[in-house]
Amino acid sequence: MLPQYRKVYELLRKHILEGVYKEGDILPSENELCRLHGITRPTVRQALSKLTNDGLIHKHQGKGSIVHRIPQDIGILSVSGTTSAIGKKILKTHILSGPSIIKWPEKFIFDLSAVELESGCIYLERVRMVNENPLFYDISYIANINLPRFCSRTFENKSLFEILRKSYSVEIKGGEQRLKAISAQGSIIDLLKVKKGQPILYLERKLETSRPNFFVYSTLFCNTETHSLYGAF
């Protein structure tokens, strides 16, 4: 069961990301939030502090909690995740494979710890679409450590980061990535609906989380012909 501050945080975060509160809007006051949710001021402040740390609001003396601008470009490089950056209404996710538990691929893209290797990984293969146009082919690898019933969850049109955050208290905090341009070949042509030889951005990512020594890995193929990428790590 979520603690009280987390419930308020999740509700306000949802309203900010869905545009209920827009850039420059002022959130309800601490007193108003206390009365609305039947909680104490320290609990409200804990929720607001988490929103501040996420970069969704900033505190202004004498005014209150003011909503930050929410980025609207493709957030594949951002720790906020693609769903948060683009919005659920136009972002669709089609699951190609998984989630399923497998052995780590040989010669993996990043070095793995002994515990990761011993535990195996959860494999998830997706195509992300914006306005019905495929923009990302995304393969995720997550260590199979303390993620009960993860493979029984539905990921169609769902955010991986949000499921990790809400259901397992695992938050993405930053990471490292390698990027290079490649020519579209093989299955990528059909998956992203591009011409053979068209430039595609290829990324390899290792994302740090709030859980010590627990990482999310991914490889992504991105069609950036009509959308730019932004990000902060």
N, C-alpha and C positions, 0 to 999 in steps of 0.2 A: 504494500500500500504506500502511495506517495505521501511524503510529509506535506504539511499544510503550505509551507513556503513554495514548494515545488508545484503544487496545484495552481497557485496564483501565478507563478512564473510561466507555467505552460499556457495558461489562459491568455495572459498578456502578450506572450511571445506569438501565439497563434493570431491574435487580433492585429498585431503589428505587421506580421508577415503577410496576412491576407488583406491588409489595407484598411481595416476598420479604423486604425490610427495611422495617419500619414505623416510624412516628414514635417516637422515643426509642430505637430499636435502635442498637447500636454496631457499626460495620463491623469487619471483621477488622483487626488491627493492621498497621502498616507492615511489620513483620518477616514476618507471616503472608502478606501480599500479595506480598512479595518472593519468598518460598519457593514460593508457589502458582504464580506466573506466571514465575518464573525471571528476574526483573528487579532492577535496583538500587533503593536507597531514594530517590535523587533522582527516578527515573522514577515511583515510586509517589507521591511527594509532589506531583509535577506533576499527576497524575491527580486526587488528592484536592483540590488547590488549585482545579482546574477545577470540581469538584463543589461546593466552597464558594462559588465565584463564581456558580454557578447557583442558589445558595440551597437546595440539596438536603441539605447537611450543615453542621454547624458543629463546630469543633475545641474540645474541652474538655480543659484541662490535667489530666493524670493519668487521664483516661478514654479519650480517643481521638476518633474521628470519629462524631458522633451524628447520626442522620437527622432532618431537619426534617419537620414536618407537610406532607403533600402536599395542596394544595387540591382539593376535590371538587365545587365548583360549576362552572358553565360557564366555561371559560377563554378565551373569545373576545377578551377585552380584555387577556389576559396574554401576555407574550412567550414563555411556555412553550408556548403553543399549545393548541388544544382537545383534541387527542388526549392530551397529557400530563396535562391537568387532569381529564378525564372517565375515561379509560382505554379501551384498545382493545377490551375485551370487550363494552362496550355502545355504543360509538360506531361508526357505519357511515357510509361515504362513498359516495355515488352520483355518478358523473361524468356530467354532462349534455353537456359539450362540451370538446374539447381533451384534452391540451395541444396547442396549435397556434400557429404563428408568424403574427402578423398585424401590420398597421399599427396604431399607437396610435389610439384613438378621437379624433375631433375634439372640441375643448373638453373635454379630459381633466380629471378631478377635481382633479389637482395639477399644478403647473408641472413641466415636464420639461427635462432638459438637452439640449444639441444631440446629444451622443453617444447618449442614450437614444432620441431621435427618429429618428436615422439608423439605429439598430440594429433597430428594431421591437420588438415585445413578444411574450412567450409568454402565451397566453390560456388560462385554465382556469376552467371553470364547474362548480360542485358543489352538491349538497344534502347537508348533514350531518344524520344521524339519531341519536337516542338512544332506545334501546328501541323501535325501529321508528317513532318519531314524528319527523317532520321539524322541526328547530329552526332551521336556518340555510340560507339560500340565499346562496352565496358565489361571487363573481367575482374572480379574482386576475389581476393583470397584473405580469409580471416582465420586466425588460429582457433582450433576447436577446443577452447579452454573456457569453461564456466559460462557457456551460452546455452542453457537448457531449452530444449524444444525449438531451437532456432530454425531448424530445417522444416518444421511444420508450419511456419508462418507464411502468410501471403505477401509477396513482394510486387505483384503486378500493380503498377501505378502507385507504388509506395516508395518512400525515401529510406534508403539503407541507413543513413546517418540518424534519421529520426527514430527508426526502430531501435537502433543501438542505444540511443540516448534515453528514450522513454521506457523501454522494456528492460534494459540491462544497466542503466546508469553509466554507460560508456560514451564519453563525449570526445569528439575530434578536437585536438588542441593545436595541431600544426603538422609539420612534416617536411619531407624532402621529396624532390621530384627530378626526373630527367626528361628532357623534351628534345624531339628532333622531327624534322619534316621527312616524310617518306612518300613514295608513289603508291597510289591505290592499286592493289593487286589481289587476285584470288577472291576469297569470300568477302573481303572488305568492299569490293565493288557493288555486290548485291546488297550487303547489309546497310551500307550508307547511301546506296543509290547514286553512285558517282561514276564518272568515266574512268576507264583504265588509264593509269598514269597520272591522274589528278592528284595534286599535292594534298596530303593528309597529315595532320599533326598527331604524333605518337607520343604518349606519356607513360612513364613508369613512376609510380608513387608509393611512398612508405609514409603512412599517416600515424602520428603519435596520438595517444588517447589519454583520458583521465585515469585509466587503469595502468599502473606501473608495468613496464615491459610488455605491454599488449599493443599490437600494431594492426592496422588494416592496410593491406597491399592491393594495388590494382594496376592493370594496364589498360590504357584507353586509346582509341582511335577516334579522332575528332575531325569532322568536316566543318571548317571555319569559313567557308565561302560566303555565308550570309550572316554569321554571328561572330562577334569578337569575344575574346576571353579576358577575364579579369581575375585577380587573385591577390591575397596577402597571406604570407606565411611568416 
